């Protein structure tokens, strides 16, 4: 049986991206989706084997992952929804932090999706800079 993790949604993603998702999809579907993401985070060890969670980088007790998800009620599968989350898993503290939760069209700047979210992490989460490409 896997350990249940504590889940935290970063203030940055709440103020910059979740607000936009709520506006696009409405509050009730978002509330259901947020509960599902929280459950996914609490049971992250079981999700590592699925194609919904993709490992990006590991450094000591920290790992960064991209999570694919869909908003409740849309009828779209998680791979086709273009909704993503970037999470950090601290295996010592048993903590999952949702740093970014976004629809891939929400990312600002030029370049591909990966370059854009890595830049956001470097600029807004200095404690995790070592987990993303420079």
ABEGO torsion letter per residue (X at the ends): XBBBBBBBBBAAAAAAAAAAAAAAAEAAAAAAAAAAAAAAAAAAAAAAABAABBBABBBEABBBBBBBBBBBGAGBBAAAAGBBBBBBBBAAAGBBBBABBBBAAABBEBEBAAAAAAAAAAAABAAAAAABBX
